[in-house]
Amino acid sequence: MKLAVIGGGSSYTPELVDGLFERLDRIPVTEVWMMDPNLERLEITAGLARRMSERHGSPFTVHHTTDMREAVKGAKYVVTQLRVGGIQARIEDEKLGLRHNIIGQETTGVGGFCCALRTIPRILDIARAMEGLAPGGYLVNFTNPSGIVTEALIKHSKVTSFGLCNIPIGIVMEVVKHLGCKMETVQLDYVGLNHLSWIRHFEVDGKDRTEEVLDKLIEVAHEEWDDPAICESMRAAMRSLRMFLNGYLQYFYATDAALAKIKRKDKTRGEEVVEIEASLFEKYKQKELNEKPPELSKRGGAHYSTAAFYLIDAIENDTRNTQIICTRNNGAIPTFDDDASVEVPSVIGKDGAKAIPQQAPAPVIRGLMQNIKAYESLTVQAAVTGNRETAFQALLEHPLTPDAAGCRALLDDLLEVNRAHLQGTFF
């Protein structure tokens, strides 16, 4: 069985490969194909992946290529973790936000918007290649912004796709840590969009443990939000809503504090990642290294491989268990279009994902959710059509962007910065 990794030159790839070893008895992969346009990085990560496989008795072969079509041909599973424009594009997104005095985070606000415009055409190219070269294959997407990318796949591709993020499983693992239970016994009443979600109830072994878990997570909130002003705002919101909050909600519930924190730093997060990755790749080059190095934890992405192979296990073995992923709404969240991407508990099996119908969101969270969903859908439309006015409308809809005149200037700036990665119809 063939597994393809598009974006195989990513620093995250050893984490993904490491997670596969734990489930090989249930996911019988015999070939791992890694694709990346950056051959230098790809050769380093592929070399490490081969040494990792050899350490485990070579259960699968590792191949690398710069040809996407060669990588996906005949693959049953295609994992996408690409970054169009590389880390430098992320840095430009972050600096763009600072120039316009707004948040330019990787997936939220104008940063996520730029990333989506660059990424969606490439993801759809991969999906089209799969339709012809890997019929019946499954696309597992980690590429940011995952929810918007997933919606593009839902609306413009026939491939069975799943959008993944490590945050839902990270929250589950926090419950496991504090209660000493097993991951499989934890169920979350989790509703929203990717990087915009709320956890309304926690169940463990079928028992409601919401108040206990929520109080504990509020108590240790400083571990999630290390800035006192952000932490204060997030705790205030959680105490009032009696819900746990996705960490990315800091940009909406603590906007001023979050922007101030970004401005105080000497480097953007992207610039920090450049330094972390330079050190990691020097480590990856070492011929004696044949396992995932502990230094990878500095890069972020905890539980990434757990989420990926828990999902693939469910598909491969048709377990029909419940996992929180980005998938087609199909009525799960009332008032949203059926073909909208939502992040909710879903039943996973060989036929794909089926979102479980959710209790209607309370007004206090529904408004922001609908606002961001409108922005996301406009962003997909803009990326697919290359229409400048649709792009302007998407920015205008987002609560973290300037007024209309400011959005026009912002759009002109971001299109020029990203000219090399965007459709000519934008210009």
C-alpha positions in Angstrom: 0.0 0.0 0.0 1.3 3.4 -1.0 1.3 6.5 1.1 2.3 9.8 -0.5 3.4 12.9 1.5 3.1 16.1 -0.5 5.4 18.6 1.2 7.7 15.9 2.2 10.6 18.3 2.7 8.7 19.8 5.7 10.5 19.7 9.1 7.3 17.9 10.4 7.9 14.9 8.2 9.9 12.9 10.8 7.0 13.3 13.2 4.7 11.8 10.6 7.0 8.9 9.8 7.5 8.2 13.5 3.7 8.0 14.0 3.3 5.4 11.2 5.4 2.8 13.0 2.9 2.6 15.9 0.1 1.6 13.6 1.7 -0.5 10.9 -0.2 -3.6 12.1 -3.4 -1.8 11.2 -2.2 0.4 8.3 0.0 -1.9 6.1 2.0 0.7 4.2 4.7 -0.8 2.1 5.8 2.4 0.2 6.2 6.0 1.4 6.6 8.5 -1.4 7.8 12.0 -0.4 7.3 14.9 -2.8 8.6 18.5 -2.4 9.8 21.1 -4.9 12.8 21.9 -2.6 15.1 19.0 -3.5 17.7 19.9 -0.9 15.3 19.8 2.0 13.6 16.7 0.5 16.8 14.7 0.3 17.5 15.4 3.9 14.1 14.4 5.2 13.9 11.4 2.9 17.3 10.2 4.1 16.2 10.4 7.8 13.0 8.6 6.9 14.9 5.8 5.3 17.2 5.5 8.4 14.1 5.5 10.6 12.6 2.7 8.5 15.8 0.7 8.7 15.9 1.0 12.5 12.4 -0.6 12.6 13.4 -3.4 10.2 12.5 -1.7 7.0 8.7 -2.3 7.0 8.4 0.1 4.1 10.5 1.6 1.4 11.0 5.4 1.1 11.1 7.2 -2.2 11.5 10.9 -2.9 10.6 13.0 -6.0 10.0 16.5 -7.1 7.2 15.3 -9.4 3.8 15.5 -7.7 2.1 13.2 -10.2 4.7 10.5 -9.7 4.2 10.7 -6.0 0.4 10.4 -6.0 0.1 7.8 -8.7 -1.5 4.7 -7.2 -1.4 6.1 -3.7 -4.2 5.0 -1.4 -3.5 7.9 1.0 -2.1 11.3 0.1 -1.1 13.5 3.1 -0.8 17.2 2.1 1.4 19.4 4.3 2.6 22.0 1.7 3.6 25.6 2.2 3.4 27.5 -1.1 6.1 30.1 -1.1 7.9 28.5 1.8 8.5 30.0 5.2 9.5 33.3 3.6 5.9 33.7 2.4 4.6 33.3 5.9 7.1 35.9 7.2 5.8 38.3 4.5 2.2 37.7 5.7 3.2 38.5 9.2 5.0 41.7 8.2 2.1 42.7 6.0 -0.2 42.6 9.1 2.2 44.7 11.1 2.4 47.3 8.2 -1.3 47.7 8.4 -1.5 47.6 12.2 -3.5 44.4 12.2 -2.9 40.7 13.1 -1.1 38.8 10.4 -1.0 35.4 12.0 -0.3 32.4 9.8 -3.9 31.2 9.7 -6.0 34.0 11.1 -7.0 37.3 9.5 -4.9 38.6 6.6 -2.2 36.0 7.1 -4.6 33.1 6.6 -6.2 34.9 3.7 -2.8 35.2 1.8 -2.0 31.6 2.6 -5.3 30.4 1.3 -4.9 32.4 -2.0 -1.5 30.8 -2.6 -2.5 27.3 -1.5 -5.9 26.5 -2.9 -5.0 26.3 -6.6 -2.1 23.9 -5.7 -4.3 21.7 -3.5 -6.9 21.5 -6.3 -4.1 20.5 -8.7 -3.2 17.6 -6.4 -6.8 16.6 -6.1 -7.2 16.6 -9.9 -4.0 14.5 -10.2 -5.5 12.0 -7.7 -8.8 11.8 -9.7 -6.8 10.5 -12.7 -3.8 8.7 -11.1 -5.1 7.5 -7.7 -8.8 6.8 -8.2 -10.5 5.9 -4.9 -7.6 7.4 -2.9 -8.1 9.5 0.2 -6.6 13.0 0.7 -5.7 13.9 4.3 -5.0 17.6 4.5 -2.9 19.3 7.1 -2.1 22.3 5.0 -3.0 25.6 6.5 -5.5 27.2 6.6 -7.0 23.7 6.9 -10.7 24.6 7.1 -10.6 26.9 4.1 -8.5 24.4 2.1 -11.0 21.7 3.0 -13.9 23.8 1.8 -12.2 24.3 -1.5 -11.8 20.5 -1.9 -15.4 19.9 -0.9 -16.7 22.4 -3.5 -14.2 21.9 -6.4 -13.0 18.3 -6.2 -14.5 14.8 -6.3 -11.7 13.3 -4.1 -12.7 12.0 -0.7 -10.9 14.5 1.6 -10.5 15.2 5.3 -9.1 18.3 6.9 -7.0 17.7 10.0 -5.6 19.9 12.8 -3.8 18.9 15.9 -5.8 21.1 18.2 -8.8 18.8 18.8 -6.6 15.8 19.7 -4.4 18.2 21.7 -7.4 19.1 23.9 -8.3 15.4 24.3 -4.7 14.7 25.4 -5.0 17.6 28.0 -8.0 15.8 29.4 -6.1 12.6 29.5 -3.2 14.3 31.3 -5.4 15.8 34.0 -7.8 12.9 34.5 -5.5 9.9 33.9 -8.0 8.4 31.4 -7.5 6.8 28.0 -7.8 8.9 24.8 -10.6 6.7 23.4 -12.8 7.3 26.4 -12.9 11.1 25.9 -15.7 12.7 23.9 -15.9 16.5 23.3 -19.0 18.5 22.5 -16.9 20.5 20.0 -18.4 22.9 17.6 -17.1 25.5 15.1 -14.6 26.0 12.3 -10.9 25.2 12.1 -9.1 27.5 14.5 -12.4 28.9 15.6 -14.1 26.4 17.9 -15.7 26.0 21.3 -15.9 23.0 23.6 -19.2 23.0 25.3 -19.1 19.7 27.2 -16.5 17.0 28.2 -17.5 13.4 28.6 -15.2 10.6 29.9 -16.5 7.0 29.8 -20.0 8.4 29.1 -20.0 10.6 32.2 -20.3 14.4 32.1 -17.1 15.8 33.5 -17.5 19.3 32.1 -17.3 21.4 35.2 -14.3 19.5 36.6 -12.3 19.6 33.4 -13.2 23.2 32.5 -12.2 24.5 36.0 -8.9 22.7 35.6 -8.2 24.0 32.1 -9.1 27.6 33.2 -6.7 27.2 36.2 -3.8 26.2 33.9 -4.7 28.7 31.1 -1.4 30.4 31.6 0.3 27.4 30.0 -1.7 28.0 26.8 -1.5 31.8 26.8 1.7 32.9 28.4 0.8 36.6 28.1 -1.0 37.9 31.2 -3.3 40.2 29.3 -4.3 37.5 26.9 -4.7 35.0 29.6 -7.0 37.4 31.6 -9.3 38.0 28.6 -9.5 34.3 27.7 -10.2 33.3 31.3 -12.9 35.9 31.5 -14.6 34.6 28.4 -14.4 31.0 29.5 -15.8 31.7 32.9 -18.8 33.5 31.4 -19.4 31.1 28.5 -18.7 28.0 30.5 -16.9 26.7 27.5 -13.3 25.9 26.7 -11.8 27.9 23.9 -9.7 27.0 20.9 -6.4 28.9 21.4 -6.8 30.9 18.2 -9.8 32.6 19.7 -7.3 34.9 21.5 -7.2 36.9 18.3 -10.9 37.7 18.7 -11.4 37.8 22.4 -8.0 39.4 23.3 -7.3 41.3 20.0 -5.5 44.3 21.5 -3.3 42.2 23.8 -2.5 39.7 21.0 -1.5 42.4 18.6 0.6 44.1 21.3 2.4 40.9 22.0 3.2 40.4 18.3 4.5 44.0 18.1 6.7 43.6 21.2 8.7 40.7 19.6 11.9 41.4 17.8 11.1 38.6 15.3 7.9 37.3 13.8 7.0 33.7 14.5 8.0 32.8 10.9 11.5 34.3 11.5 11.7 32.2 14.7 10.8 29.1 12.7 13.6 29.8 10.2 16.1 29.5 13.1 14.4 26.5 14.6 14.4 24.7 11.2 18.0 25.5 10.4 19.0 23.8 13.6 16.6 20.9 12.9 17.9 20.2 9.4 21.5 20.2 10.6 20.3 17.5 13.0 18.4 15.6 10.3 21.6 15.5 8.2 23.5 13.5 10.8 23.9 10.0 9.4 23.8 8.4 12.9 20.3 9.9 13.5 17.6 7.3 12.9 14.7 8.5 15.0 12.6 11.6 15.5 14.8 14.1 17.5 13.4 15.6 20.7 14.3 19.1 19.3 11.4 18.8 16.9 9.0 19.6 19.8 10.2 23.3 19.5 8.6 23.5 16.1 5.1 22.9 17.4 2.6 20.4 16.0 2.3 18.1 19.0 0.1 15.0 18.3 0.2 15.7 14.5 1.0 12.1 13.6 -1.4 10.8 16.2 -4.2 12.7 14.5 -3.1 11.6 11.0 -2.9 7.9 11.7 -5.8 7.7 14.0 -7.8 9.0 11.1 -6.2 6.7 8.5 -6.7 3.7 10.8 -10.4 4.5 11.0 -10.6 4.7 7.2 -8.5 1.6 6.5 -10.3 -0.6 9.0 -13.7 1.0 8.7 -14.0 1.5 12.4 -16.7 4.1 12.2 -15.4 5.8 15.4 -15.9 9.5 16.2 -13.1 12.0 15.5 -13.1 15.8 15.3 -12.1 16.9 11.8 -12.9 19.5 9.1 -15.5 18.1 6.8 -18.6 18.8 4.8 -21.4 20.3 7.0 -24.4 18.5 5.6 -26.7 20.1 8.2 -24.5 19.3 11.2 -24.4 23.0 12.2 -27.8 24.6 11.5 -27.9 27.7 9.3 -24.6 26.8 7.5 -24.7 25.6 3.9 -24.4 21.9 3.4 -21.1 22.3 1.4 -19.5 24.5 4.0 -16.4 23.1 5.8 -17.0 22.8 9.6 -14.9 21.3 12.4 -17.1 18.9 14.4 -17.2 15.4 15.7 -17.6 13.0 12.7 -18.0 9.3 12.1 -15.0 8.1 10.1 -15.0 5.0 7.9 -14.1 3.8 4.4 -16.8 5.9 2.8 -15.4 9.1 4.3 -16.6 11.3 7.1 -20.1 12.0 8.2 -20.5 15.1 10.4 -22.7 14.4 13.5 -25.6 16.8 13.9 -24.8 19.4 16.6 -27.0 21.4 19.0 -27.5 24.9 17.5 -24.7 27.2 18.7 -25.7 29.8 21.3 -26.0 33.4 20.0 -22.8 34.4 21.9 -20.7 32.1 19.6 -23.0 31.9 16.6 -22.4 35.4 15.3 -18.6 35.2 15.1 -18.9 31.7 13.6 -21.2 32.9 10.8 -19.0 35.9 10.2 -15.9 33.9 9.7 -17.7 31.3 7.7 -18.8 34.0 5.2 -15.2 35.2 5.0 -14.0 31.6 4.4 -16.4 30.9 1.6 -15.6 34.2 -0.1 -11.9 33.4 0.2 -12.4 30.0 -1.5 -14.4 31.8 -4.3 -11.6 34.4 -4.7 -8.8 31.8 -4.8 -10.6 29.7 -7.4 -11.7 32.5 -9.7 -8.9 35.0 -9.2 -11.5 37.7 -8.9 -10.1 40.8 -7.2 -13.5 42.1 -6.1 -14.3 38.8 -4.4 -11.0 39.0 -2.6 -11.8 42.5 -1.4 -15.2 41.4 -0.2 -13.6 38.5 1.8 -11.2 40.9 3.5 -14.1 43.3 4.2 -16.1 40.5 5.9 -13.3 39.6 8.3 -13.5 41.3 11.8 -9.7 41.6 12.1 -9.2 43.8 9.0 -9.4 47.6 8.6 -12.3 49.6 7.2 -13.3 49.5 3.5 -10.6 52.0 2.4 -8.1 50.2 4.5 -9.1 46.8 3.0 -8.5 48.2 -0.5 -5.0 49.3 0.4 -4.4 46.0 2.2 -5.5 44.0 -0.9 -3.3 46.0 -3.2 -0.3 45.4 -0.9 -0.9 41.7 -0.4 -1.5 41.0 -4.1 1.8 42.7 -5.0 3.7 40.9 -2.3 2.3 37.5 -3.5 2.4 38.2 -7.2 4.7 35.3 -7.9 2.3 32.8 -6.3 -1.1 34.0 -7.5 -3.2 33.8 -10.6 -2.7 36.5 -13.2 -6.4 37.3 -13.2 -5.9 39.1 -9.9 -3.8 41.8 -11.6 
